[in-house]
Amino acid sequence: MTVIPDKNYLLSKKFDGLSSHYRNWQNNFSGMILYHKLDGSFSNGWKFSEGLVVSSVKCKELSDLPIELTKSCLAWYYVVWIEICDGNNSTKGCYEYETWYYLYTTCDEGGGGDGGYQSNTPNVDLIYNASSTLSSSQKQKLETAIVEFKTKSPIFATIWQSLINNGLSLKFIINPYTPVIDPITGVRAPAAISADGTLIEFREEECIISDNLEEELIHKYQRNFYGSQFVDTKRNFEFETKVIRDYCFAKEYGYCRAVAAYNFQSQEVIDSYVIWILDLVLS
Ligand SMILES: [Zn+2]
């Protein structure tokens, strides 16, 4: 991971900017955080402004997207900024110099063209594959769903962070014919993730809520976690996801919602499942 603080941030922190590290951002950090793969090549990155992520940084050489001239683009430089002082006290004064190294150019997704453009869907922008087809109101609902997902449980926050660090990129669409039909209600699933984990579809706009997103993002996390061992026809990945959701919910709210129970055969099984989840939370 590379931390590149803004010059003004360095000045305000008296050169302490480089003490940021994973999951422990300094308050109001401004600059860029770049992640690298094990072989040292660039993976992905975030641009921060006063502690908040304002955009993602992607390596254009790895991207299949052409740079569009209508977007607002920024050239990024690695700035080495050094202050040297004579002696141990400041009586002789200090001087500063800086060296700029060109890194690459980034462009805002759907940029506004004027330099002051700021997205109102920054979390969506981080993961939104350009082949997605959501309307702006649907993107806004997705943004709300992501923010709720990230904030309703520390475990979900960790899952989100892991997905982002793995360069999460998803195609989002609305599809009235989502693949699974509930055997009891006859209603199609509100959301689904494709077998290859690259597409999330919602049955309709009203289905873009954090509960539905939560289910599919945990499935995505399972794919990353198990790697080539993930076979969705052989592993009970649906049950595992619902155990995680029930556990996180019970830990935050003190009771078991039992979303796993839809598939249970008797009240007895449901009751013992609820007791098991609450035991896990309390242990
Ligand atoms: Zn599922």
Boltz pocket constraint, residues with backbone or C-beta under 6 A from the ligand:
constraints:
  - pocket:
      binder: B
      contacts: [[A, 215], [A, 216], [A, 219], [A, 238], [A, 241]]
      max_distance: 6.0
